[in-house]
Amino acid sequence: MDLWEVMMPRDTAPALARRRNALSVPLARTRVTRTRAARRVWPQERVLLRWLYRMAGDPPLALQLWDGSGVGPEPARYTLRIGDRAAFYQLLRRPAMAFGDLYSAGRLTVRGDLRELLVMLYPLMDAARERRPAWLEWLWRDRAQAGASEEGARSNIHHHYDLGNAFYRLWLDQAAMQYTCAYFEAPDYTLEEAQLAKLEHVCRKLRLRPGQTVVEAGCGWGGLARYMARHYGVTVLAFNISDEQIRWAREQAEREGLAGQVTYVQDDYRNVGRHLPAAGCDAFVSVGMLEHVGLANYQALADTINGVLKPDGIGLIHSIGRNRPRPINGWIERRIFPGSYVPSPVELMRIFEGGRFSVLDMENLRLHYARTLDHWLERFMAHREQVASDYDDSFLRAWQLYLAGSSAAFTTGALQLFQVVFAPAGANNVPSTRRHLYRHSALQAGAENNG
């Protein structure tokens, strides 16, 4: 064991070791020598650069090669500099994947604000996609991922969520450790206030009452489960397959005196029925898990919910989505969230059609997620030196790009955030209006049981 592992807190050292090992292979392949990077640019490469610029939609930025030559306006508010010849050809072959890898490796650099650059770039590239020749669209396309098996799902979740609780504590909210969209009910809310407001907003949509049983699939660090138990007097079975998150959640429940009301189960969502009494649950909720399920497993999720939700129960699914079907960005899927997929509204409805549920309400919180990510990015970059020290500079740049790119995607409408409330088709104990959601401030109401 290396010295840095010995010195790490016990919840971070194994995760950091796994992450460094995972990153070592792809990053090693991207290294080039200073001699190679200093070679002069060939005439045909200048032609290819102009072609790449045109295929990107002629954005108002400078695209610069390793010798200082380039295309684009002068002076430019933003400049993308390609550091070496090999990087240039990687970008030509598969730009979506190469951009992230090269930025992480420091071989593609940005002059100007990264998030604002991406906000400008995303709509132009989306429009340019419509004009590309079919062969190029086929070559550059992101590959859709099938739904993961239970074993594959565990591997995918460990890749992202078991980086170590100390890492996420650096930049998530200190109120409930929520790694999902906050709810900025008022424009001046802090991140902590907005995350607590989100928890209350979800509880109101579920119309929780004391004594009810709630199943949560994909509970993260367990903040929602503890909030439901504390403020609404319900019993919660919360499921997760992340080692780090489950351990943290159980420790917090003990610390807060809620272990008798909240049970954290380390198991896959497909196995929820094995842990629940035959009577079933009054409410089913999943916040931020569907992104990891995959289209191929939507029917399995519908069957799970059908098997545990009472005939007069109610459910809520909160998930990132998009306006039309499209695979997730290849770099995000491979380097950050393996196995992930975000659905369009039509794809999302497969769950409710497959389970014979009625959709009661659907809300889009897209701009709330953009603000959430801006808070995360600001806090993450405030701890940049610690992150680089604990991991390395490549990891730091990768996560900066992931957070900035995600904020830009929600800002420009490339991504959406859907909250869907549903119930069994024959359930009549459903809200007739939305008055219960907005009668009082979600943040200030706290423990109020709404009528």
C-alpha positions as CSV (number, residue, x, y, z in Angstrom):
1,M,0.0,0.0,0.0
2,D,1.3,3.4,-1.0
3,L,1.9,6.1,1.6
4,W,-0.8,8.3,0.3
5,E,-3.3,5.5,0.8
6,V,-2.2,5.1,4.4
7,M,-2.7,8.8,5.1
8,M,-6.2,8.9,3.5
9,P,-9.3,8.6,5.7
10,R,-10.6,5.1,5.6
11,D,-13.6,5.9,3.4
12,T,-11.4,7.4,0.6
13,A,-8.2,5.4,0.3
14,P,-9.5,2.2,-1.4
15,A,-11.7,4.3,-3.7
16,L,-8.8,6.6,-4.7
17,A,-6.6,3.6,-5.5
18,R,-9.3,2.1,-7.7
19,R,-9.8,5.4,-9.5
20,R,-6.1,6.0,-10.1
21,N,-5.8,2.5,-11.5
22,A,-8.8,3.1,-13.8
23,L,-7.4,6.3,-15.1
24,S,-3.8,5.2,-15.6
25,V,-4.3,3.2,-18.8
26,P,-6.2,5.7,-21.0
27,L,-4.1,8.6,-19.8
28,A,-0.9,6.8,-20.5
29,R,-1.9,6.2,-24.1
30,T,-2.4,10.0,-24.6
31,R,1.2,11.1,-23.6
32,V,3.4,12.6,-26.3
33,T,6.9,13.8,-26.3
34,R,7.9,17.5,-26.4
35,T,9.7,16.8,-29.7
36,R,6.6,15.4,-31.4
37,A,4.4,18.2,-30.1
38,A,6.8,20.8,-31.5
39,R,6.7,19.6,-35.1
40,R,5.6,22.1,-37.7
41,V,2.0,22.0,-39.1
42,W,1.6,20.5,-42.5
43,P,-0.5,22.3,-45.2
44,Q,-3.1,19.5,-45.3
45,E,-3.5,19.8,-41.5
46,R,-4.5,23.5,-41.9
47,V,-7.1,22.4,-44.5
48,L,-8.4,19.7,-42.0
49,L,-8.6,22.3,-39.3
50,R,-10.8,24.6,-41.4
51,W,-13.0,21.6,-42.2
52,L,-13.3,20.7,-38.5
53,Y,-14.2,24.3,-37.7
54,R,-16.9,24.2,-40.3
55,M,-18.3,20.9,-39.1
56,A,-18.5,22.4,-35.6
57,G,-20.8,25.1,-36.9
58,D,-18.3,27.9,-37.5
59,P,-18.4,28.9,-33.8
60,P,-17.2,32.4,-32.7
61,L,-14.0,31.1,-31.2
62,A,-10.4,30.6,-32.2
63,L,-9.2,27.0,-32.9
64,Q,-5.5,27.0,-32.6
65,L,-2.9,24.4,-33.5
66,W,0.3,23.6,-31.7
67,D,2.4,26.0,-33.7
68,G,0.1,29.0,-33.0
69,S,-1.7,29.0,-36.3
70,G,-5.4,28.5,-36.5
71,V,-8.9,29.6,-37.6
72,G,-11.5,31.8,-36.2
73,P,-12.0,35.5,-35.2
74,E,-9.2,37.7,-33.9
75,P,-9.3,38.7,-31.2
76,A,-11.4,35.8,-29.9
77,R,-13.2,35.6,-26.6
78,Y,-12.4,31.9,-26.4
79,T,-9.5,29.9,-27.8
80,L,-9.2,26.2,-28.0
81,R,-5.6,25.1,-28.4
82,I,-4.7,21.7,-29.7
83,G,-1.4,20.8,-28.1
84,D,0.1,18.2,-30.6
85,R,-0.5,16.4,-33.8
86,A,-1.7,13.2,-32.3
87,A,-4.3,15.1,-30.4
88,F,-5.5,16.8,-33.6
89,Y,-6.1,13.5,-35.3
90,Q,-7.9,12.1,-32.2
91,L,-10.2,15.0,-32.4
92,L,-10.9,14.5,-36.0
93,R,-11.7,10.8,-35.6
94,R,-14.1,11.0,-32.7
95,P,-14.5,14.6,-31.3
96,A,-17.0,13.9,-28.5
97,M,-14.7,11.3,-26.9
98,A,-11.4,13.0,-27.7
99,F,-12.4,16.4,-26.4
100,G,-12.9,15.1,-22.9
101,D,-9.8,12.9,-22.9
102,L,-7.6,15.6,-24.3
103,Y,-8.9,18.3,-22.0
104,S,-8.3,15.9,-19.0
105,A,-4.8,15.2,-20.2
106,G,-4.0,18.9,-20.7
107,R,-3.4,18.4,-24.4
108,L,-6.5,20.5,-25.3
109,T,-6.6,23.8,-23.4
110,V,-9.2,26.5,-23.2
111,R,-8.6,30.2,-22.9
112,G,-11.7,31.8,-21.5
113,D,-14.5,30.6,-19.1
114,L,-15.0,26.9,-19.8
115,R,-18.7,26.8,-18.9
116,E,-19.6,29.9,-20.9
117,L,-17.7,28.5,-23.9
118,L,-19.8,25.3,-23.7
119,V,-23.0,27.3,-23.4
120,M,-22.1,29.0,-26.6
121,L,-20.9,25.9,-28.4
122,Y,-23.6,23.4,-27.7
123,P,-26.5,24.9,-29.7
124,L,-24.1,25.6,-32.6
125,M,-22.9,22.1,-32.7
126,D,-26.4,20.7,-32.4
127,A,-27.5,22.8,-35.4
128,A,-24.3,21.7,-37.3
129,R,-25.2,18.1,-36.7
130,E,-28.2,18.4,-38.9
131,R,-26.0,19.5,-41.8
132,R,-23.3,16.9,-41.6
133,P,-23.1,14.2,-44.2
134,A,-24.5,10.8,-43.2
135,W,-21.2,9.1,-43.2
136,L,-19.7,11.6,-40.8
137,E,-22.7,11.5,-38.5
138,W,-22.3,7.7,-38.4
139,L,-18.5,8.0,-37.6
140,W,-18.9,10.6,-34.9
141,R,-22.1,9.3,-33.3
142,D,-22.2,8.3,-29.6
143,R,-23.1,4.6,-29.1
144,A,-26.3,3.8,-27.1
145,Q,-25.7,1.5,-24.1
146,A,-27.9,-1.4,-23.3
147,G,-29.3,-1.8,-19.7
148,A,-26.8,-3.3,-17.3
149,S,-27.2,-6.6,-15.6
150,E,-27.1,-6.7,-11.8
151,E,-23.3,-7.4,-11.9
152,G,-22.7,-4.7,-14.5
153,A,-24.8,-2.2,-12.5
154,R,-22.7,-2.7,-9.4
155,S,-19.5,-2.2,-11.4
156,N,-20.9,1.0,-13.0
157,I,-22.0,2.4,-9.7
158,H,-18.7,1.6,-7.9
159,H,-16.9,3.5,-10.7
160,H,-18.6,6.7,-9.9
161,Y,-20.1,6.7,-6.4
162,D,-17.3,4.8,-4.6
163,L,-14.7,7.5,-5.2
164,G,-14.9,8.2,-1.4
165,N,-17.4,10.1,0.7
166,A,-14.7,12.6,1.6
167,F,-14.5,13.6,-2.1
168,Y,-18.2,14.4,-2.4
169,R,-18.3,16.1,1.0
170,L,-16.0,18.8,-0.5
171,W,-18.6,20.2,-2.9
172,L,-22.1,18.7,-2.2
173,D,-24.5,20.5,0.2
174,Q,-23.8,20.1,3.9
175,A,-27.5,19.7,4.8
176,A,-28.3,16.3,3.3
177,M,-25.5,15.3,0.9
178,Q,-27.8,15.4,-2.2
179,Y,-26.2,14.6,-5.5
180,T,-29.3,15.4,-7.5
181,C,-31.1,18.6,-8.7
182,A,-32.0,21.1,-6.0
183,Y,-35.2,23.2,-5.9
184,F,-34.6,26.9,-5.9
185,E,-38.0,27.9,-4.7
186,A,-36.6,31.4,-4.1
187,P,-33.8,32.9,-6.2
188,D,-31.6,33.8,-3.2
189,Y,-31.6,30.2,-1.7
190,T,-28.2,28.8,-0.8
191,L,-27.4,25.3,-2.1
192,E,-28.3,23.8,1.3
193,E,-31.7,25.6,1.4
194,A,-32.5,24.5,-2.1
195,Q,-31.7,20.9,-1.4
196,L,-33.9,20.8,1.7
197,A,-36.6,22.5,-0.4
198,K,-36.2,19.7,-3.0
199,L,-36.7,17.0,-0.3
200,E,-39.9,18.7,0.9
201,H,-41.1,19.2,-2.6
202,V,-40.8,15.4,-3.3
203,C,-42.5,14.6,0.0
204,R,-45.4,16.8,-0.8
205,K,-45.8,15.2,-4.2
206,L,-46.0,11.8,-2.5
207,R,-48.6,13.1,0.0
208,L,-46.9,11.2,2.8
209,R,-48.7,10.5,6.1
210,P,-47.4,9.1,9.5
211,G,-47.3,5.4,9.7
212,Q,-46.9,4.8,5.9
213,T,-44.2,2.6,4.4
214,V,-42.0,4.0,1.6
215,V,-39.6,2.3,-0.7
216,E,-36.8,4.4,-2.2
217,A,-34.8,2.9,-5.0
218,G,-31.3,4.4,-5.4
219,C,-31.0,6.4,-2.2
220,G,-27.6,8.0,-2.5
221,W,-26.3,9.0,0.9
222,G,-29.8,8.5,2.3
223,G,-30.8,12.1,2.9
224,L,-34.3,11.8,1.4
225,A,-35.1,8.7,3.5
226,R,-34.0,10.3,6.7
227,Y,-36.0,13.5,5.8
228,M,-39.2,11.5,5.1
229,A,-38.8,9.6,8.4
230,R,-38.0,12.6,10.5
231,H,-40.6,15.1,9.1
232,Y,-43.4,12.8,8.0
233,G,-43.2,9.9,10.4
234,V,-43.0,7.2,7.8
235,T,-41.0,3.9,7.7
236,V,-38.5,3.8,4.8
237,L,-36.7,0.9,3.0
238,A,-34.0,2.6,1.0
239,F,-32.0,0.6,-1.6
240,N,-28.5,1.2,-3.0
241,I,-25.6,-0.8,-4.3
242,S,-22.8,1.6,-3.6
243,D,-20.6,0.4,-0.7
244,E,-19.5,3.9,0.3
245,Q,-22.9,5.5,0.2
246,I,-24.7,2.7,2.1
247,R,-22.1,2.8,4.9
248,W,-22.4,6.6,5.2
249,A,-26.2,6.4,5.2
250,R,-26.4,3.8,7.9
251,E,-24.0,5.7,10.1
252,Q,-26.0,8.9,9.7
253,A,-29.3,7.2,10.5
254,E,-27.8,5.9,13.8
255,R,-26.3,9.3,14.6
256,E,-29.7,11.0,14.0
257,G,-31.7,8.4,16.0
258,L,-33.6,7.2,12.9
259,A,-32.3,3.7,12.6
260,G,-35.6,2.3,13.8
261,Q,-37.5,4.1,11.0
262,V,-35.0,3.8,8.1
263,T,-33.5,0.6,6.8
264,Y,-30.8,0.9,4.2
265,V,-30.6,-2.2,2.0
266,Q,-27.6,-2.9,-0.1
267,D,-29.3,-4.5,-3.1
268,D,-30.4,-3.9,-6.7
269,Y,-33.7,-2.3,-7.4
270,R,-34.8,-5.5,-9.2
271,N,-34.8,-7.3,-5.8
272,V,-36.9,-4.8,-3.8
273,G,-39.8,-7.3,-3.4
274,R,-37.5,-9.8,-1.5
275,H,-37.1,-7.3,1.3
276,L,-40.6,-5.9,1.7
277,P,-43.6,-7.5,3.6
278,A,-46.4,-8.9,1.4
279,A,-48.6,-5.9,2.2
280,G,-46.4,-3.7,0.0
281,C,-45.6,0.0,0.3
282,D,-47.7,3.2,0.3
283,A,-45.2,5.1,-1.8
284,F,-42.4,4.4,-4.2
285,V,-39.8,7.0,-5.0
286,S,-36.6,7.1,-7.1
287,V,-34.5,10.3,-7.3
288,G,-31.6,10.1,-9.7
289,M,-31.4,6.4,-10.2
290,L,-33.2,6.0,-13.6
291,E,-30.1,7.4,-15.4
292,H,-28.3,4.1,-14.5
293,V,-31.1,1.7,-15.4
294,G,-31.0,1.7,-19.2
295,L,-33.9,1.4,-21.6
296,A,-33.6,-2.4,-21.8
297,N,-34.5,-2.6,-18.1
298,Y,-37.4,-0.2,-17.9
299,Q,-39.9,-3.1,-18.0
300,A,-38.0,-4.7,-15.1
301,L,-38.3,-1.5,-13.1
302,A,-42.0,-1.3,-13.9
303,D,-42.5,-4.9,-12.8
304,T,-40.6,-4.1,-9.5
305,I,-42.9,-1.1,-8.8
306,N,-46.0,-3.1,-9.7
307,G,-45.0,-5.8,-7.3
308,V,-44.6,-3.6,-4.3
309,L,-46.9,-0.6,-4.6
310,K,-50.3,-0.9,-3.0
311,P,-53.3,-0.5,-5.3
312,D,-54.0,3.0,-3.7
313,G,-50.3,3.9,-3.5
314,I,-48.4,6.7,-5.3
315,G,-45.0,7.0,-6.8
316,L,-42.4,9.5,-8.1
317,I,-39.5,9.2,-10.5
318,H,-37.0,12.0,-10.7
319,S,-34.6,11.7,-13.6
320,I,-32.4,13.6,-16.0
321,G,-33.8,13.4,-19.6
322,R,-33.7,15.0,-23.0
323,N,-36.3,16.2,-25.5
324,R,-35.7,13.5,-28.0
325,P,-33.9,10.1,-28.0
326,R,-30.2,10.3,-28.3
327,P,-27.3,8.4,-26.7
328,I,-25.5,10.1,-23.9
329,N,-22.2,11.8,-24.7
330,G,-19.6,9.1,-25.2
331,W,-17.0,10.6,-23.0
332,I,-19.4,11.1,-20.1
333,E,-20.6,7.5,-20.5
334,R,-17.2,6.0,-20.6
335,R,-15.2,8.1,-18.2
336,I,-17.7,9.4,-15.7
337,F,-21.0,7.5,-15.7
338,P,-20.5,4.1,-17.4
339,G,-23.7,2.4,-18.5
340,S,-25.8,5.6,-18.3
341,Y,-28.7,6.7,-20.4
342,V,-31.2,9.6,-20.1
343,P,-34.6,9.2,-21.7
344,S,-36.9,11.3,-23.8
345,P,-40.4,11.8,-22.4
346,V,-41.7,9.1,-24.8
347,E,-39.1,6.7,-23.6
348,L,-39.8,7.6,-20.0
349,M,-43.4,6.7,-20.5
350,R,-42.5,3.1,-21.2
351,I,-42.1,2.6,-17.5
352,F,-45.7,3.7,-16.7
353,E,-47.2,2.0,-19.7
354,G,-45.4,-1.2,-18.9
355,G,-46.6,-1.0,-15.3
356,R,-50.1,0.1,-16.2
357,F,-49.8,3.2,-14.2
358,S,-51.5,6.5,-14.6
359,V,-49.3,9.6,-14.9
360,L,-50.6,12.2,-12.5
361,D,-48.1,15.0,-13.0
362,M,-44.9,15.8,-14.8
363,E,-42.6,18.8,-13.9
364,N,-39.5,19.9,-15.6
365,L,-36.8,21.4,-13.3
366,R,-34.1,21.9,-16.0
367,L,-33.0,25.4,-14.9
368,H,-32.9,24.3,-11.3
369,Y,-30.4,21.7,-12.2
370,A,-28.3,24.3,-14.1
371,R,-28.1,26.4,-10.9
372,T,-27.3,23.3,-8.8
373,L,-24.4,22.5,-11.0
374,D,-23.1,26.0,-10.9
375,H,-23.0,25.7,-7.1
376,W,-21.3,22.4,-7.3
377,L,-18.7,23.6,-9.9
378,E,-17.9,26.7,-7.8
379,R,-17.4,24.6,-4.6
380,F,-15.4,21.9,-6.5
381,M,-13.0,24.5,-8.0
382,A,-12.6,26.1,-4.6
383,H,-11.1,22.7,-3.5
384,R,-9.1,22.2,-6.7
385,E,-5.8,21.9,-4.9
386,Q,-7.0,19.2,-2.6
387,V,-8.7,17.3,-5.4
388,A,-5.5,17.4,-7.5
389,S,-3.5,16.3,-4.5
390,D,-5.8,13.4,-3.6
391,Y,-6.2,12.2,-7.2
392,D,-4.2,14.0,-9.9
393,D,-4.5,17.0,-12.4
394,S,-6.2,14.8,-15.0
395,F,-8.9,13.8,-12.6
396,L,-9.4,17.4,-11.6
397,R,-9.8,18.6,-15.2
398,A,-12.1,15.7,-16.1
399,W,-14.5,16.6,-13.3
400,Q,-14.3,20.3,-14.0
401,L,-15.3,19.5,-17.6
402,Y,-18.1,17.1,-16.4
403,L,-19.6,19.7,-14.1
404,A,-19.2,22.6,-16.4
405,G,-20.5,20.6,-19.4
406,S,-23.5,19.4,-17.5
407,S,-24.4,22.9,-16.4
408,A,-24.1,24.1,-20.0
409,A,-26.3,21.2,-21.2
410,F,-29.1,22.1,-18.8
411,T,-28.7,25.8,-19.5
412,T,-29.1,25.3,-23.3
413,G,-31.8,22.7,-23.1
414,A,-29.7,19.8,-24.3
415,L,-30.7,18.1,-21.0
416,Q,-33.9,18.2,-19.0
417,L,-34.9,17.2,-15.5
418,F,-38.2,15.4,-15.2
419,Q,-40.2,14.6,-12.0
420,V,-43.1,12.3,-12.8
421,V,-45.8,11.5,-10.2
422,F,-47.8,8.3,-11.0
423,A,-50.2,5.8,-9.4
424,P,-51.8,2.5,-10.2
425,A,-54.4,2.9,-12.9
426,G,-57.4,2.2,-10.5
427,A,-56.2,4.4,-7.7
428,N,-58.6,7.2,-6.9
429,N,-56.9,8.6,-3.8
430,V,-55.0,11.1,-5.8
431,P,-54.7,14.9,-5.6
432,S,-57.3,16.8,-7.5
433,T,-55.2,20.0,-7.6
434,R,-51.6,21.2,-7.0
435,R,-52.6,23.3,-4.1
436,H,-50.8,21.0,-1.6
437,L,-47.5,21.7,-3.4
438,Y,-47.5,25.5,-3.2
439,R,-49.6,26.5,-0.3
440,H,-46.6,27.3,1.9
441,S,-42.8,27.6,1.3
442,A,-41.3,24.2,0.9
443,L,-38.2,25.3,2.8
444,Q,-40.0,26.8,5.8
445,A,-42.7,24.2,6.0
446,G,-40.3,21.4,7.1
447,A,-42.3,19.0,9.2
448,E,-45.8,20.2,8.1
449,N,-48.1,17.3,7.1
450,N,-50.1,18.7,4.3
451,G,-53.8,18.1,4.0
